[in-house]
Amino acid sequence: MGALRGNTARDDNRRPSSLALKRVLITGGARGIGLALAERFAAAGAELVLTDIDADALETAAESLRAGGSRCLAYRLDVTDPENIATVREALHRDAGGIDVLVNNAGIVHGGLFEEVPLDQHLRTYRINVEGTVATTHAFFPDLLRSPAGHCVFIASASGFIGLPGGSTYASSKWATIGFAESIRAELAHRDREDVGVTIVCPSYVDTGLFAGAEPPKTTRMLRPSELAEKVVRAVEKKRVWVMEPWIVKITPLIKHGLPTRVGDIVSSVFGADSSMDRWTGHLETTPEDRDSADSDASEPHESTPTERRENGADA
């Protein structure tokens, strides 16, 4: 897919931002959290590089951003294909140059009891959520090291801190995302390259239409993509490492690691975290196979039954 360009006009009433004229690449950027992030980065004056495996949705999103006055280049990208990633990077460097900010947002989730989800779906979750993130970061990391404003954002999940019944490989893939991001951050610090920022985003459920039947933990609500995007962009501007929303996510690591296991399980049960996926049916629309956009995550049609739920994008 060729690059889609727009102008760089900005609303003079928008507050000045360190992201002005910085080039931001977002994977899985055609809808959901990815699109909300694109809108918010654009509002901060950034130049957008939108990528997604769904070419039609990508073009629609890019055209909408351009119509709003943003500069936006768009490339179809399959994060599971290192050759495709390299080709996109070459095209981007030819069309505009390197990036300043990378947002690893693409991913996927398969819901259901572990043994009832086909093995290929479990493995595909790892290919996209883990291997795709590593491959994309590896390809674009030299750009971040060269940029005076280099920054890498990882869209992980609250489930990266705690087990998620009904989403075992999704949760464990987000544990891997957090571990990878933390290791990159520590490695940069060890190399005296703390000028390159790392932000790790761990939200609970986000209201993008992908969570039919899911229940957020008690005392919390579904997050709006726009409010999460605002917090992420603010974290990048201030070079903050963690974005944990809502409030209960901030204490989840303490519950998990600061309490005896059995006590932690009881607390999780009291808040309903262990049963949040029990009635999840997921996305109700048919989407292209192998799409890696959405709520940071992808979806493909899959008939739902009480124990075999539709494949969907989710942050939890």
N, C-alpha and C positions, 0 to 999 in steps of 0.2 A: 504494500500500500504506500503510495507516495506521501510526501510530507504535506500537511495542510497548514497554511500560514495565515496569520492574522496580524492586525496592527498592534502596536504597543501602547495605545492610548490608555490613560489611567484617570480615574476620578480624582480630581485635585483634593477632594475632601478625605480621601483615605490617608491614614496615618503613615508617615515615612517608615520604611522597613529596611532592615539589612538585607532582605531578599530581593530588593528592587533590581531588576535586570539580571538576576541570577537564573541559570538554566536548571530546571527541575524535571527529572524523569520519574514518571509514576507507572509502575506495572499494574495491570488490572485496573486501568483508569477509566474505563468506559461507563461505569455506573457505580452506585453504592458509595462506599467510603472513598474509593479511588476518585470518583468524579467530584465528591464533596471536597476532597483534598485539593484537586485541581482548581476548583473554584476559589478556594481560600488562598492558595498560593498565588493565583492570578490577581486576587484582590490586593495582595502584598506587593504586586508589581513584578512577579517572577515571570520568566519565559517558560512555557510549558512544553514538555515532550511527553505526549500521552501514548501509552502502549497498551495493547490488549490483543487477545487471540481472536476476539469477535470483531471482524473488520467492519461490519455494518454498524454495530453499536458504537464502535470507535469513531467512525466518520461522523455519526450523529452527534456524539459528545463534542468532538473537535469543532464541528460547525457551530454548535451552540456557544462554545467558549469564544470562538472568533467573533460571533455576532455580538457578544458582550464586550468586545474591545480588547480581548487578550491575544497575545501572540501564542500560537499553538502549532507545533509540529506533531504529526501522528504517524505511528508505524505499527503494523501488525507484528506481534511478538509472541512466540511460544517459549515460555521460560524453561521448558523441559528440553529444548533443542539448543545446545551450545553453539552450533553453527549458525542458527538463526539469530541468536543473540549477537554473535560476532558481526554478522551481516548488517544488523540494525545499527550497531555501534559505528561501523564503517560508514554507513549511509548518513548517520547523524553528524559525524565528524565532517563529512563532505558537505552537508547541507548547512550546518551552523557551527560546528565545533564541539568541544567536550562539555560535560555537564558539571554542575556545582553540587547538586543535591540528587541523591538517589533514594526513591521511596519504594521499598520492597513490599508491595501490597497484594500481589496476585497470590491466590491460594485456593484450596478446595476442602470440603468436608463431606464425609459419608457418615450418616447417622444410623444407629441401630445397634443391637446387641452384637458383641464382638464376633461370635462364631456364625452369626447369621448374615454378616456383611461379607460378600465374596472377597477372597484374598486379593484379587487384582485391584479391587477398589481400595483396600488398605494400602497396598504398595503404591498405587497412583497418588494417594494422599501425600506420601513421603516424596515422591518424584517432584510434585509441584511445590509443596510447602517447604521442603527442606532442600532438595537438590536444585530446584529452580531458584531459590533464594541465594544459595551458594554460587551457582553458575552466573547469575546476573551480577551479583556483587563482585565476583572475581573479574568479570569482563570490564566493569566500569570503575573499579577501584583505582586504577591509575589516573583517571580523570579527577577523582576526589583528592588524591594526593597532590596533584598539580594545581588544583584550585585554591585560591586564598580563602575561599569560603566553603571548603568541602564538608559535606555532611551526609551521613547515611541513616535512613529511617527504616526501622523494621516494624511492620505491623504484626505483632504477635497476638496474645490473647490472655485474658484472665485465667483461662484453663491451662496456660503454660506454668502456672504455679501449683495446680491441684488437679487430681484426677477428675475426669468427666465421664461418668457412666453414660453409655449410649454414644460416646464420641471418643473412643480410646485412641485411635490413631491420629485423629485431629488434635486432641490435647497433647499427645506425646510429640507430635510434629511442632507444636508451638513451644513445648519445653526445649526442643532442639533449636528453634529459632532464637529463643532467649539466650541459650548457652552460646550459640554462634555469635550473636550480637555482642554479648558481654566479653567474649574472647577477642573479638575484633577491637572493642573499646580498650581492653587491657593491653593488647598488642600495640595499639597506637600510642598509649601512654608509655609503654616500655621503650618505644622508639623515639620518645620525645616529639611525637606528632599529635599532641592534643589539640592542635589547631584544626584537625579534622574531627568533626563532631559525630556522635552516635546517639540516636534517640530510639528507645524501645517502647513501643506502644502496646499496652495491655488493657483492652476494654472488655467489659462484660458484653451482654447482648446489645446489638445495635439495630435500630429499627429501619431496615431497608427492604422489608417485605420478605425476608428470607427465613423468618422465624415463626411461621405459623405453628401454633401449639406449644412453643417453648415458653417457659416461665422464668423471668429474671429472678434473682434471689430476693427474698422478702426484704422489705424496706427500701427496695430499689425499683427503678423503672428502666424501660428500654432507653438507650441513648439515641439521640438524633445524630445522623451522620454529620450534619453541619456543626454541631457543638463539639463533637470529637475532633473534627478537622480544625476547628479554631484552636483547640488546645494543642494539637500536634504542631501547627504552624508556629504558634507562640513558643513552643518548646524548642523548635529549630532556631528561631530568632535568638533565643536566650541560651542556646546550647545546653539545654537540660537533657539529662539522660533518660528519665522515666516519665511516661504518661500513663497513669493508672486511674481508670474511671469505671464506675462511680466510686464512692468512698470505700465500699466494702473491699474493693480490689486492693486498696492500699494496706489493709490489715491481713489479707489472705496469706502472704508469705509467713507472717508471724503465727497465724493459726496453724499453718502446715508444719512449720519447723520449730516453733516455740512451745508447742503443746504436745503431750503424749499422743500417739497416733489415734488411740481410741477416743480421747477427748476431742481431738480435731475432727474426727468423723461425726461425733455427736453435734458439734457446732455446725458443721456443714449441713447436716440433716435438718437442724433447727431453722437454718436460713433457706432451706430448700434447694441448695446447690446440687446435691446428689440426685435430685429428681427432676432437675430443670429440663432435661431432654426427653422425659418419659412420654410426653404427648406431642413431641415435635414432629411435624409433617414436612416442614420446610417450604421451599419455593414452590408456588403453584403454577408457574408459567413454564412452557416448554422453551428450552434454550439450546443453542447449537452444542453439539457434542464437543467435549474437550475445551469448552470455554474456560478461561482462567481469570475472569473478572468478577464482578459483583461486589459483595460486601468486604472486599479484600479477598473474596473467594469466589469460586466458580460453581456452576450448577449444570447438571444435565438431566434429561427426563428419566425418571425411575419410579415405577409404580409403588405407591405407598400401601403398606399393610400394617397391622398393629406392631409387628416386629421388624419390618423391613421398610425403612423410611426413605423418602426421596433424597437424592444427593443434592447438597446445597452448599452455599457459602455461608459461613457463620463466624462470628467472633463471640466467644463465651469463655 
